[in-house]
Amino acid sequence: MTPLSLNKERSLIVAMDHGRTHGVIQGLENPRTVLETIVSSGIDGILTTFGVLKHFRSVIPHTLPVFLRLDGGPSIYSQDWLAYTEWDLLHSVEDALKLGAQGVALMLFMGLSVELQTFRLVARVARECMSAGIALMVEALPCPSARIADPKDPLVAASAVRLAFEHGADLVKTYYTGSVQSFQPVVANCPIPVFIAGGPRMNTLHEVLSTADEAIKAGSKGIVFGRNIWQSDNMRAVIKALRCIVHDGMSPSEALSRANSI
């Protein structure tokens, strides 16, 4: 399966790009161990950083789609998440090809002072991806700002993913807006596959599964979860349960029962 085949299938992608801004973060102390666990648990793709891919590419089967994060900004020790005044391209499509990635990922910060810069980066990299024959994932996030009171407002979220599409994305990752009804217009207004971000670790596994289930029911093509997988006490169980939601259409309760059997 290639990243572009994600257009036709639902997918469970694990995000491992958090160290890029956080430095030390609980759960990612040993990237090799995380990679070995998630790969053997049946995930459909990985989103990660140059450093992780450079040093641990051998752990990932070449048949498993990998997205390389190309952009970045200050660490959380310099600026707050979703409050950036600087953002730039740190790596290239050529780097991604050399590291054996089948796709790349960029941010789109709607509402921040760096919004136009992220538009420029998406447009530029979209052209390069088209020439190279690899997929572009855009993480389109509405940011709290003077004109965005609620980043999870369905119209605001729908505009963010539509902007990602218009600037050249092949698939887009964004916030889940909180309900099937509110997320449906987000998906309906985006002609490319929409995936939801997991965000901070949720309180319970049932909450994680319910979020994934509702997003799928609203039309999402899958999930891109990080902390809710590798910060859990049992990554294999969480992945198994999420696979039951994403691929088998089980209810959260049925999937939770499967997870508890591990």
N, C-alpha and C positions, 0 to 999 in steps of 0.2 A: 504493500500500500504506500502511495506517495501522499504528501500533504494535499495535493490538488484533489485526490480522491475523497478527501474529507467533505467535499461538496455533496457526495452521495450517501455518506454514512454518518452515523453518530459516533462520536469519539470521546474518549477520556484521556485528556492530556494533563501531565503533571508539570507544574511550573517550579523551576529551581533557579530563578534569577534574582532572588531576594537579597543574596549576599552582596550584590552589586551596589545596593544603597545602604544596607544595614551593617555590612561587615560581619560581625558575629551575630548569628541568629539561631535560637534554639531549634534543633532538629536537623540542621544542615552542617553540623560540625564536621562530619565525615561524608563528603559527597559520594565517594566510591560506595560506601555501604548503602546509602540511600538509593543510588542508581542500581546496584545489584538487586536490592529488594523490590523496587518498583518494576524493573524490567522483567523479573521472574514472576511477577504477579499479574501480568497480562494487560498492561496499559497500552494505549494506542499512539502515544506521542510524548515528546519531552520538549519543554521550553527552558533553555538554560543560557549560561554565559560563556564568553570566550575562554575564561580560565578553567571552568569545569570541563568544557569540551576539549580543550587543549590537552589537559592532563588525564582525562578519564574516557576519551573516545572509545578506547578498546573494550570498555565495559558494555557499550551499547551496540546491539546488533545493527548491521547496516540496513536491515529491512524495516527498522523502527524509525518513523519520521522524527527528525530533530529540528527544532527551530532555534536559531541563534539570535539572542538579543544583541542588536547593533548599536542602540543609542544609550545615552545615560546623562546624568546630571550630578549635582553635589550629593554627598552622603547625608544621612540624617543627622550627622554631627555638625553639618553646615546649614542645611535648610530642611524644613519640614516637607514630608510627602504631600503632594498636591498643592504646594505653595512655592513652586520653583520660579526663579528669575533667570536661570540658565539651563539650557538643554542642548545637546549636540550629538552628532554622529561620532561614535568612538571606534567602530569597526566597519568593515565593508562586506559587500556581497562576495567579493573575491575571498575574503577571510572565511566566510561561511562555506564556500565551495572547497577550500583547502582543508577545512576541518570536517568535511563530509556531512554537512547539514543539508537538509532538503528544503529548508525554509528559513526565513528570518522574521524578526519581530521588532516593531517600533511602537512608541507611544504617540497618542494624540491627546493633548491636554486642552480640552475645550473650556474656555473661560479665563485661562491664565495669560499672563503677559507673554509667555513663550508659545502661545497657541499657533501663531503664524509660522514660527520656526518649525514646529512639529508638522505643520502642513507641508512646508518645503521639503522636509526630510522624507515624509511619506511619498510625496510626488516623485522625488529624485530616485529613491530606492525602488519604487514601483516600476519605473522605467528599466532600472538595472535588473530587477528580478524577471521582468518580461523577456529581456535579452538572454538571461542566464537559464531561464526555464525552471525557476524555483518559486515557491509560494511566499507571499507576504502576509503575515498576521499583524494586524494593528490593534493595539489595546487602546480603545477609545473611551476616555473617562471624562465625564462632566466634572468640573472642579468648583468647589464653593467659591463664589466671587460676587461682584456687585450685581451681575445680571443672572446669576444662578443661585437662587436661594435654596433649592432642593436638588442635589445632583441625581436623585432617584426619581424625579418627576418623569413620567413616561414620555412626555413630549421632548424634554431635554435629553433623555437617554436615547430616544429615537433619532434626534438630530445628531448626536455624537457618532452613532454607528453609521448614519447616512453620510456624514462628512468623511468618515474613513473609507467608505465605498467610493465616494466621488473622487477622492484623491488617489485611488488605485489599489486599495487592499483586496486580497483574495478571500480572507476570512477575518472576522473581527471578534474581539473579546471585550466585554463590558460588564458593568455592574448588573446584578439581578435587581429588579425594581420592587420586589417584595410580594408579588402575587401573579397568578397566571393571567388574570384579566389585564393588569397593568403592563405586563411584559409582552403581551401579544402585539400591540402596536409597534414596539421596538423591533420585533422580528419582521413584522409586515412591511415596515418602511425601509428594509435593508435587503437588496437583491442577492447578497452573498451570505454564506453561513455565519450565524451568530452563536458565540459561545459565551458562557458566563464565567466570571472570575469568582474565586472562592472567598477572597478577602481575608480578614483576620480569622483566627481559629474560633469556630462556633462553640456553643456551650455543650452540645451533645451530638452524638453521631446521628441520632434521629433527625436533628435539625439540619445537618449536612445533607442527609439523604432526601429530606423533604424539599430542600432548596433545589437540588438537582432534579428531582421528580417534577416539580412545578415548572421549572425552566424548560424541560423536555416537552411537557404538555403544552406549553405556550409556543412551541415551535423551535426552540433552541436545538442546534445540531450537536450540542455536547457541553462539556465543562473543561475549564482549565483551572485546576485546583492545586494549591501548594501547601500552605500551612495546615489546612484541614486534612492533609494526608501525612506529610512527614513530621508533623508535630504531634501526631496521635501516638497512642501506646502500642498500636498494632497496625502497621501500614498495610500488611497483607489483607487483614480483615476489612479495613476501610475500602481498599481498592476492589475487593471481591464484592462488597455491598454496592459500591458505585457502579460496577459493571452490571450488576443485576438491574439497576435502575436504567442506565444508559442503553444497554444492549438488549436486555431481556424484557423490559417494560414491567418489572415487578413493582409492587407498592413499597413504600418505605418500610412498612412493618415486615413484609416478606423478605426484603433485602437485609434488614437488621437481623432477622432470624438466621439467615444464611451466614452473616458475618459472625454472629455469636457461636456458630458451630465450629469455627476455626480454633 
